[in-house]
Every structure is written in C-alpha cells, then in structure tokens.
C-alpha cells in the first residue's frame, strides 16, 4: 500500500476502491488490477495507472532503499514459515536454480541500484498493454 501506484490512485485521486499491483515472476507478464464501486469513475482513470507505471525514470535511491529493506525483511520473515521455506526451495529446484543462503540473498538484494531498477522497469513496461474491463462501460 505504500507503492507509487497505490499512493497516486487511492490516496491522491481517491478513485479506485482497491488498487492492487501484482508482481509477477520473470516468466509471466506483470500487471495491475483495480475495482471500483463507482463505475462512472473508470473512464479516464486507467490512464492514471499507465502514467504511474510508465514513468520509472524518476525512481530515487530512497525508494529503492525502502524497497530493498522491505524485501530483505520479508526474506527473513519467510524463513520462519515452514511453508514459505519449502516453497522457496521447491521453486528453485523446479527451475533448476541454485539454492542460496540467506546472507547471500540479502547481499544480492543490497547490491541492486536505482539505475538497475529503472532500466528493468523501462524494459518490462515498454511492451504492449492490454486493458480488460468487466462490467458496464461507456
């Protein structure tokens, strides 16, 4: 809920009831979904989502640092959940990836730069987009 998308759509514009950006593994297509109790407000508001998602050039070192702290914290917390531990190990085994220790993973996350995040975001978000609307529309 602290993402740029959530802040812009929900907190600043108070348009969508529950925006929920969804991250995706490298083999899938990233996307976002939103729903509203006020269909009359859906006309131009998907463009707000596009605007937020398509301007990754402004990613600051502070935003990247906050994201890295969140990821590292989640990595540590996931180790306390046996199901998450097994999911992590199973996924890596399924895709033939090397299983890495927590310290190595934390170092890899810490090594990510704002430039790398911006480059990847531009690469991912520069592809074609598809809009799907369920329900009445004009």
GUTI-456245 format. One line per 2 residues: number of its first residue (from 1); for each residue y, x, z of N, C-alpha, C. Coordinates in nm, 4 decimals. Atoms other than C-alpha are relative to their C-alpha. Example, Ala and Ser with C-alpha at 12.3 -4.5 7.8 and 13.67 -1.06 7.14 Angstrom:
<atoms>
1> -0.1190 0.0890 0.0000 -0.4500 1.2300 0.7800 0.1200 0.0900 0.0000 ~ -0.1190 -0.0820 -0.0060 -0.1060 1.3670 0.7140 0.1090 -0.0770 0.0730
</atoms>
This chain:
<atoms>
1> -0.1208 0.0814 0.0000 0.0000 0.0000 0.0000 0.1262 0.0850 0.0000 ~ -0.1188 -0.0839 0.0039 0.2301 0.2998 0.0048 0.0204 0.0589 -0.1389
3> -0.0121 -0.0542 0.1342 0.1815 0.3713 -0.3658 0.1314 -0.0421 -0.0633 ~ -0.1216 0.0361 0.0733 0.4749 0.3672 -0.6037 -0.0107 -0.1410 -0.0560
5> 0.0185 0.1312 0.0618 0.3298 0.0636 -0.7767 0.0158 -0.1112 0.1024 ~ -0.0084 0.1023 -0.1034 0.2888 -0.1373 -0.4583 0.1443 -0.0150 0.0478
7> -0.1373 0.0050 -0.0498 0.6378 -0.0462 -0.3362 0.0929 -0.0706 -0.0990 ~ -0.0894 0.0581 0.1003 0.8075 -0.1400 -0.6635 -0.0280 -0.1485 -0.0221
9> 0.0340 0.1377 0.0354 0.6200 -0.4608 -0.7413 0.0078 -0.0936 0.1194 ~ 0.0080 0.0904 -0.1150 0.5652 -0.6031 -0.3969 0.1229 0.0074 0.0895
11> -0.1071 -0.0132 -0.0989 0.8369 -0.4617 -0.1734 0.1398 -0.0145 -0.0607 ~ -0.1348 0.0053 0.0571 1.1345 -0.4245 -0.4093 0.0251 -0.1275 -0.0787
13> -0.0196 0.1148 0.0880 1.0799 -0.7114 -0.6511 -0.0581 -0.1291 0.0558 ~ 0.0615 0.1154 -0.0646 0.8758 -0.9484 -0.4321 -0.0493 -0.1011 -0.1044
15> 0.0474 0.0843 0.1085 0.6993 -1.0846 -0.7379 -0.1457 -0.0353 0.0173 ~ 0.1441 0.0218 -0.0057 0.3264 -1.0415 -0.7046 -0.0440 -0.0148 0.1439
17> 0.0485 0.0211 -0.1347 0.1346 -1.1564 -0.4056 -0.0885 0.1161 0.0466 ~ 0.0887 -0.1081 -0.0418 -0.1324 -0.8854 -0.4010 -0.0255 0.0983 -0.1124
19> 0.0323 -0.1024 0.0985 -0.0991 -0.5922 -0.6379 -0.1044 0.0941 0.0589 ~ 0.1027 -0.0897 -0.0513 -0.3996 -0.3662 -0.6097 -0.0368 0.1038 -0.1048
21> 0.0370 -0.1037 0.0949 -0.4017 -0.0468 -0.8140 -0.1402 0.0482 0.0315 ~ 0.1379 -0.0428 -0.0199 -0.7566 0.0672 -0.8648 -0.0203 0.1335 -0.0672
23> 0.0314 -0.1284 0.0596 -0.8538 0.4240 -0.9152 -0.1383 -0.0086 -0.0610 ~ 0.1281 0.0051 0.0695 -1.1461 0.4969 -1.1398 -0.0553 0.1402 -0.0156
25> 0.0577 -0.1314 0.0253 -1.3905 0.7807 -1.1841 0.0337 0.0465 -0.1410 ~ -0.0367 -0.0581 0.1290 -1.3394 1.0119 -1.4801 -0.0704 -0.0674 -0.1170
27> 0.0736 0.0626 0.1093 -1.5952 0.8152 -1.6829 0.0470 -0.1417 -0.0277 ~ -0.0466 0.1374 0.0184 -1.4091 0.4858 -1.6526 0.1465 -0.0005 -0.0402
29> -0.1393 0.0158 0.0374 -1.0721 0.3511 -1.7558 0.0787 -0.0438 0.1224 ~ -0.0803 0.0416 -0.1150 -0.8062 0.3375 -1.4854 0.0730 -0.1294 -0.0322
31> -0.0703 0.1242 0.0232 -0.6324 0.0081 -1.4392 0.0625 -0.0518 0.1262 ~ -0.0584 0.0649 -0.1163 -0.4454 -0.2198 -1.2080 -0.0221 -0.1493 -0.0168
33> 0.0137 0.1439 0.0053 -0.4804 -0.5820 -1.1203 0.0980 -0.0613 0.0977 ~ -0.0941 0.0688 -0.0884 -0.2493 -0.8341 -0.9627 -0.0229 -0.1492 -0.0145
35> 0.0067 0.1453 0.0088 -0.2452 -1.2010 -0.8816 0.1253 -0.0564 0.0648 ~ -0.1197 0.0615 -0.0525 0.0322 -1.4406 -0.8008 -0.0224 -0.1488 0.0222
37> 0.0051 0.1441 -0.0239 0.0749 -1.7870 -0.6589 0.1121 -0.0686 -0.0774 ~ -0.1133 0.0535 0.0747 0.3808 -1.8303 -0.8801 -0.0105 0.0419 -0.1466
39> 0.0195 -0.0392 0.1390 0.2691 -1.8188 -1.2461 0.1288 0.0129 -0.0801 ~ -0.1261 -0.0086 0.0746 0.6280 -1.8681 -1.3617 0.0599 0.1406 0.0050
41> -0.0547 -0.1344 -0.0151 0.6991 -1.5137 -1.2452 -0.0793 0.1064 -0.0759 ~ 0.0835 -0.1004 0.0668 0.4341 -1.3455 -1.4602 0.0528 0.0426 -0.1354
43> -0.0469 -0.0281 0.1353 0.6335 -1.3426 -1.7845 0.0354 0.1451 -0.0283 ~ -0.0442 -0.1360 0.0291 0.8078 -1.0041 -1.7716 -0.0496 0.1012 0.1017
45> 0.0328 -0.0897 -0.1090 0.6661 -0.8603 -1.4549 -0.1110 0.1008 -0.0276 ~ 0.0933 -0.1077 0.0339 0.3673 -0.6780 -1.6063 0.0712 0.1237 -0.0544
47> -0.0774 -0.1155 0.0480 0.6348 -0.4592 -1.7674 0.0461 0.0879 0.1154 ~ -0.0352 -0.0788 -0.1181 0.7345 -0.3517 -1.4170 -0.1147 0.0958 0.0314
49> 0.1168 -0.0843 -0.0253 0.3800 -0.2224 -1.3664 -0.0045 0.1128 -0.1021 ~ -0.0010 -0.1032 0.1040 0.3982 -0.0399 -1.7005 0.1053 0.1058 0.0287
51> -0.1094 -0.0937 -0.0262 0.7311 0.1162 -1.6065 -0.0372 0.0966 0.1108 ~ 0.0382 -0.0857 -0.1122 0.5981 0.2481 -1.2767 -0.1115 0.0955 -0.0414
53> 0.1131 -0.0832 0.0374 0.2720 0.3748 -1.4244 0.0337 0.1018 -0.1075 ~ -0.0281 -0.0882 0.1130 0.4285 0.5331 -1.7312 0.1110 0.1006 0.0268
55> -0.1025 -0.1007 -0.0291 0.6888 0.7442 -1.5521 -0.0497 0.1023 0.1015 ~ 0.0552 -0.0961 -0.0955 0.4722 1.0078 -1.3849 0.0779 0.1304 0.0075
57> -0.0717 -0.1271 0.0011 0.7158 1.2876 -1.4705 0.0797 0.0220 0.1277 ~ -0.0796 -0.0138 -0.1199 0.9059 1.2169 -1.1525 -0.0797 0.0196 0.1271
59> 0.0823 -0.0183 -0.1191 0.6174 1.2921 -0.9179 0.0506 0.1220 0.0765 ~ -0.0573 -0.1086 -0.0799 0.7591 1.5009 -0.6364 -0.1074 0.0740 0.0787
61> 0.0902 -0.0777 -0.0850 0.5968 1.7715 -0.4288 -0.0319 -0.0770 0.1286 ~ 0.0212 0.0775 -0.1219 0.6425 1.5420 -0.1270 -0.1030 -0.1100 -0.0216
63> 0.0982 0.1048 0.0298 0.4483 1.2581 -0.2939 -0.1399 0.0597 -0.0127 ~ 0.1296 -0.0651 0.0164 0.1695 1.4979 -0.3887 -0.0530 0.0461 0.1356
65> 0.0420 -0.0445 -0.1335 0.1616 1.6429 -0.0367 -0.0517 -0.1184 0.0819 ~ 0.0433 0.1187 -0.0737 0.1355 1.2932 0.1129 -0.1348 -0.0489 -0.0528
67> 0.1271 0.0431 0.0594 -0.1433 1.2002 -0.1307 -0.1124 0.0947 0.0388 ~ 0.1024 -0.0971 -0.0379 -0.3299 1.5220 -0.0560 -0.0406 -0.0182 0.1457
69> 0.0326 0.0234 -0.1409 -0.3074 1.4565 0.3181 -0.0863 -0.1242 0.0172 ~ 0.0792 0.1222 -0.0077 -0.4425 1.1059 0.2659 -0.1426 0.0255 -0.0479
71> 0.1332 -0.0295 0.0540 -0.7330 1.2320 0.0522 -0.0796 0.0867 0.0973 ~ 0.0698 -0.0886 -0.0936 -0.8190 1.5099 0.2969 -0.0420 -0.0751 0.1258
73> 0.0346 0.0793 -0.1174 -0.8093 1.2698 0.5904 -0.1174 -0.0924 -0.0279 ~ 0.1101 0.0888 0.0365 -1.0367 1.0277 0.4076 -0.1297 0.0776 -0.0171
75> 0.1198 -0.0831 0.0147 -1.2783 1.3098 0.3226 -0.0633 0.0268 0.1365 ~ 0.0503 -0.0287 -0.1341 -1.3095 1.3974 0.6904 -0.0585 -0.1271 0.0623
77> 0.0492 0.1259 -0.0566 -1.3461 1.0327 0.7970 -0.1304 -0.0441 -0.0661 ~ 0.1216 0.0394 0.0715 -1.6111 0.9730 0.5298 -0.1236 0.0721 0.0526
79> 0.1144 -0.0737 -0.0533 -1.8299 1.2367 0.6909 -0.0584 -0.0672 0.1248 ~ 0.0475 0.0685 -0.1197 -1.8558 1.0169 1.0000 -0.0821 -0.1243 -0.0339
81> 0.0722 0.1187 0.0432 -2.0078 0.7319 0.7976 -0.1238 0.0446 -0.0785 ~ 0.1216 -0.0441 0.0695 -2.3729 0.7978 0.7054 -0.0122 -0.0563 -0.1413
83> 0.0063 0.0607 0.1331 -2.3492 0.5571 0.4117 0.0882 0.0735 -0.0998 ~ -0.0916 -0.0729 0.0881 -2.0480 0.7402 0.2672 -0.0529 0.1400 -0.0293
85> 0.0577 -0.1334 0.0212 -2.2168 1.0758 0.3175 -0.1102 -0.0062 -0.1042 ~ 0.1088 0.0145 0.0958 -2.5245 0.9574 0.1298 0.0522 -0.0358 -0.1387
87> -0.0601 0.0360 0.1284 -2.3091 0.8023 -0.1442 0.0567 0.1239 -0.0689 ~ -0.0581 -0.1233 0.0537 -2.1233 1.1316 -0.1914 -0.1097 0.0923 -0.0522
89> 0.1091 -0.0886 0.0401 -2.4443 1.3344 -0.2030 -0.0766 -0.0573 -0.1198 ~ 0.0741 0.0641 0.1082 -2.6236 1.0847 -0.4260 0.0755 0.0008 -0.1315
91> -0.0816 0.0005 0.1214 -2.3359 1.0579 -0.6730 0.0026 0.1378 -0.0637 ~ -0.0033 -0.1365 0.0541 -2.3087 1.4339 -0.7086 -0.1355 0.0371 -0.0590
93> 0.1343 -0.0297 0.0506 -2.6871 1.4631 -0.7522 -0.0254 -0.0758 -0.1306 ~ 0.0199 0.0825 0.1186 -2.6907 1.1788 -1.0066 0.0674 0.0604 -0.1229
95> -0.0739 -0.0575 0.1119 -2.4307 1.3518 -1.2220 -0.0243 0.1496 -0.0151 ~ 0.0353 -0.1414 0.0124 -2.5855 1.6950 -1.1741 0.1093 0.0949 0.0463
97> -0.1094 -0.0825 -0.0510 -2.2857 1.8275 -0.9847 -0.0440 0.0730 0.1263 ~ 0.0289 -0.0800 -0.1187 -2.2986 2.0952 -0.7197 0.0555 -0.0702 0.1235
99> -0.0461 0.0574 -0.1270 -2.2719 1.9678 -0.3632 0.0841 0.1060 0.0693 ~ -0.0903 -0.0963 -0.0614 -1.9749 2.1340 -0.1990 0.0228 -0.0342 0.1467
101> -0.0262 0.0168 -0.1430 -1.9000 2.1846 0.1686 0.1390 -0.0600 0.0204 ~ -0.1282 0.0623 -0.0320 -1.6120 2.0030 0.3361 0.1146 0.0987 -0.0146
103> -0.1100 -0.0973 0.0063 -1.3999 2.3178 0.3712 0.0373 0.0350 -0.1431 ~ -0.0274 -0.0295 0.1407 -1.4355 2.3967 0.0013 0.0722 -0.1175 -0.0662
105> -0.0648 0.1184 0.0547 -1.3425 2.0394 -0.0904 0.1445 -0.0122 0.0456 ~ -0.1368 0.0065 -0.0521 -1.0374 2.0474 0.1358 0.0891 0.1041 -0.0669
107> -0.0770 -0.1054 0.0683 -0.9245 2.3755 -0.0244 0.0326 -0.0401 -0.1434 ~ -0.0236 0.0451 0.1380 -0.9644 2.2262 -0.3724 0.1111 -0.1052 -0.0044
109> -0.1049 0.1018 -0.0056 -0.7514 1.9269 -0.2779 0.1346 0.0656 0.0274 ~ -0.1255 -0.0672 -0.0356 -0.4876 2.1512 -0.1211 0.0575 0.0795 -0.1171
111> -0.0449 -0.0831 0.1121 -0.4714 2.3620 -0.4397 0.0655 -0.0805 -0.1127 ~ -0.0572 0.0831 0.1063 -0.3597 2.0667 -0.6558 0.1522 0.0041 0.0073
113> -0.1467 -0.0060 0.0045 0.0044 2.0908 -0.7701 0.0577 -0.1269 -0.0611 ~ -0.0692 0.1153 0.0579 0.2594 1.8272 -0.8676 -0.0026 0.0067 -0.1521
115> 0.0045 -0.0165 0.1453 0.2592 1.9703 -1.2213 -0.1356 -0.0458 -0.0541 ~ 0.1339 0.0428 0.0429 -0.1185 1.9184 -1.2496 -0.0147 -0.1513 0.0077
117> 0.0074 0.1457 -0.0153 -0.0888 1.5618 -1.1210 0.0785 -0.0675 -0.1114 ~ -0.0831 0.0565 0.1059 0.1928 1.4871 -1.3665 -0.0685 0.0121 -0.1353
119> 0.0681 -0.0200 0.1281 0.0012 1.6368 -1.6602 -0.1180 -0.0949 -0.0152 ~ 0.1158 0.0883 0.0060 -0.3132 1.4403 -1.5766 0.0425 -0.1459 -0.0128
121> -0.0494 0.1380 0.0073 -0.1194 1.1177 -1.5225 0.0488 -0.0313 -0.1415 ~ -0.0486 0.0230 0.1357 0.0507 1.1552 -1.8604 -0.1153 -0.0086 -0.0994
123> 0.1169 0.0038 0.0880 -0.2832 1.2248 -2.0285 -0.0742 -0.1332 0.0124 ~ 0.0750 0.1236 -0.0241 -0.4550 0.9250 -1.8698 0.0785 -0.1224 -0.0448
125> -0.0804 0.1201 0.0237 -0.1673 0.6812 -1.9096 0.0605 -0.0074 -0.1394 ~ -0.0588 0.0025 0.1335 -0.0730 0.7704 -2.2671 -0.0866 -0.0750 -0.1006
127> 0.0889 0.0731 0.0893 -0.3670 0.5800 -2.4154 0.0439 -0.1437 -0.0178 ~ -0.0344 0.1402 0.0221 -0.3600 0.2234 -2.5410 -0.0277 -0.0840 0.1243
129> 0.0148 0.0897 -0.1150 -0.3264 -0.0565 -2.2878 -0.0487 -0.1364 -0.0461 ~ 0.0484 0.1353 0.0269 -0.4899 -0.3973 -2.2725 0.0466 -0.0887 0.1154
131> -0.0409 0.0973 -0.1014 -0.3427 -0.6956 -2.0892 -0.0949 -0.1185 -0.0054 ~ 0.0856 0.1179 -0.0090 -0.5681 -0.9755 -1.9701 0.0653 -0.0942 0.0989
133> -0.0596 0.0997 -0.0873 -0.4240 -1.2941 -1.8244 -0.0986 -0.1146 0.0142 ~ 0.0880 0.1127 -0.0271 -0.6390 -1.5593 -1.6603 0.0858 -0.1086 0.0605
135> -0.0809 0.1106 -0.0512 -0.4714 -1.8922 -1.6097 0.1050 -0.0398 -0.1004 ~ -0.1025 0.0480 0.0932 -0.1819 -2.0759 -1.7684 0.1069 0.1052 -0.0243
137> -0.1120 -0.0883 0.0336 0.0812 -1.8760 -1.9507 0.0789 -0.0620 -0.1126 ~ -0.0869 0.0524 0.1059 0.3692 -1.9441 -2.1856 -0.0223 0.0739 -0.1284
</atoms>
